[in-house]
């Protein structure tokens, strides 16, 4: 499907996979509504894109879905895709993990993702077309020690995505998720050296590897729905 003149919303767009996706979809000819917390970074990114606007907000803000839809309709007259990318990663042993940080991670990775997906699923169903891509992880398909809560959030995204895909089958609305393996992003910037060693790997993925996967899903013809796309480094064995 030709993405020119289509409109996508990208959450968590100020860095990492979200930023790379903005560049990739911009190159495909899409207009963009990008969102993240950091207004300055969003302004800088928007200035480098062909046709984009932004909404600076916490992804957990209850009014964000409505604000994003209004921004898309006011600026471009339509919206065709949601890339539900915003997420954080909290890990640690039973003894060291911060319960409040876990709860905030659940709000971001699960609650906010669910809210955005349901809001735009309803809008897309009313217009008989649209696509929702949720960012999952290889951690949504397997389990790792000291990552119980994070893996739990991604397992939730996997189940949610599949159930929503089944519910919307035949409606013109597609739903899928991306399952990245180890990616060199700032997701690990607050980790200790020991924690970083857990994800150390020769030649990890970069954000643009995932962005190309997102574009690939959106470029499929309307009779194709890629429900899951696992992307791992060639050197990753688990």
N, C-alpha and C positions, 0 to 999 in steps of 0.2 A: 504494500500500500504506500502510495506517495504521501509523505508527511508534510509536503509544502503547504503552507497556509493553515495547517492544523495547529491546535493550541494545547500545550501541556502545562500542568502545575507540578512543581518539584519542591518537596519539603527537604529540609536539611541541606539547602543548596549553597551555603556559604563556603564549603570546603569539601574535600574528599570526593566520594562517589557522587554526591549531589552536584557539586561544582562541575565535575567532569561530564556528568549527564547533561547539564545545561549547555556546555560547549558542543557536545555531540548532537543534541537535538536541534540546537541552533544551526549547526552545519547541515542538518537534514532539511532545514527550511521551516522549522516550527517556530511559532511565537510562544513566549514563555511567561508564566507567572512563577516567580521563585520566592521562597520564604525560608527564613531562619531567624535566629535571635539577633545577630549582629548586623545592624543597619548599615554601618560603614562598609562592611564586606559586600553586602548585597548591592549597595550603590556602585561599588567598584566593578563588580561582576556584570551588573546590568549595563554599564557603560561600554563593556566589551562585547556585548551581544547585539545581534542585528535588530531584534524586535522583542523587547522584554520589559516587564515591570516587576515590582517586588512588593511584598508585604512583610514588614519586620515584626516578628511575634514569637512568643514561646509556642511550640507545637502543641502544648497542653491547653492552650487558651480555648475555652469553650466556643468562642465566637470565630475562631480562625477559619473553619470550613466555609462559613457564610462570607467572610471577608475575602477569601480566595476566589470564590465563585463570582462575587461582585466585581473584583478586580479584573477577572478574565472577561466577563461580559461587558464591562465598561470600556476596557482597553481594546478588546479584540472581537467582541460580539459572540463568542462561543468558547467552549472548552471541550476537548476531545480525549484527554488522558490525564490521569493522576499517577505520579510516581511517588509512592509513599516511602520515602527514603530515610527520614529523620530517625536517629537511634543512638543509643549509648551502650556502653559495655561495662558492667561492674562485675568483678570476679574476686574471689578470695576464699580462704578456708572457713570452716564453721566458726573458728575462734576469731578470725580477723575481719570478716566481712561486715560492712555497715548496713544494718537492716533498713535504715531510712534511705540510703542510697539505692538499695534494691527496690524499695517501693516507688521511688522516683523513676527508676529505670522501667518499671512496669507501666507507669503512667505514660512514659514517652514511647516505649517500644510496642506496647499493646493497646492501652486505652486510647491514646491519640490516633494510632494507626486505624483502630476499629472505627472511631468516630469519623475520621476523614473518609475512609472507604465506604461506610454506609451512606454518608451524606452524598458523596458523588455517585455512588451506585444508583441511588434514587433519581438523581438528576439525569444520569446517562440513560437509565431505563425509560424515563419520560421522553427523551429525544431519540430513543431507539438506536443509539450507538455510543461507543466510548470504550475506554480500556483502563483498568486499574492494575498497576504493578506494585506489589508489596515487596520490600526488601527483607528477605529472610537471611539465611546463612547456612553453611554446611552444619552449623551447630543446631539447626532445626531438624536435622535428619539423623543426628548421632548425639552422643553424650560425652562430656569430659569432666574429670574431677576438678573441683574448685570453681566450676562454671555452671552450677546447677540452676541458678536463677536466670542467668542469661540464656542458657539453652532452653529453659522453660518458656521464656518470652518468644523465642524463635520457633519452638514447637507449636506455640499458640498461633503464630502467623501462618505456619504451614497448614494447620487444620482450618483456620478461618478462611484462608485463600481458597482452599479446595471446596469447602462448603459453599462459599459465595459463588464460585465458578459454576457449581452444579445448580444452584438456585437461579442463576441468571442465564443459564444455557438457553439459547433460542431467542433471547431478548434483544440481541444486537450488542450486548455489553460483554466484553471479554475481561477475564480476571486471571492473573498469573503472578508468580513470584520468582525472584532471582535468589539463588543460593550461592553467594560467594564463598570461596575458601579463604585462605590467608591473603589479605590485601594490605599493602603498605600505605596506611592512612594515619591520620592523627587520632584514630579511635583508641590507640594504646598510649597516648601521650602522658597520661597520669599514672600509668602502671609503674611498679617497681621493676628493677632490673631482673629479678627472679621471675616475675610475672611475664615480662617481655620474652624471656627465654622459652616460655611455654609455646609461644607462637612463632619463634624464630625458624626461618626456613630459607634455603638458598633460592634466590629469584622468586620472591612472592609476586602476586598479582599487583598491578597498579590500578588506580581508580578508573582509568580509561578502558581497561579490559572489561569492567562491569558496565560502564556506560555504553560500550558497543553492544553488549548483550541486551540492554534495555532497548536500544534503537532497533535491534534485530526483532525483538518481540513485537514492537509497535509497527514494524514494516510488513508484517505478515498480512495476507489477504483476509477478508472478513470471514471466510469459512475456516480459518485456522485460529486456534487458541492454544498457545504454548502455556500450559499451566504451571510448569516448573522448568527452570533452567539452572543447572548446577555448573558453576565455573570455578575450577580449581587450578592452582599452579601445577605445572608438570611434575614438580618435585614433591608435591604434597601427597603423603601416603596414608593420612588419617584425618 
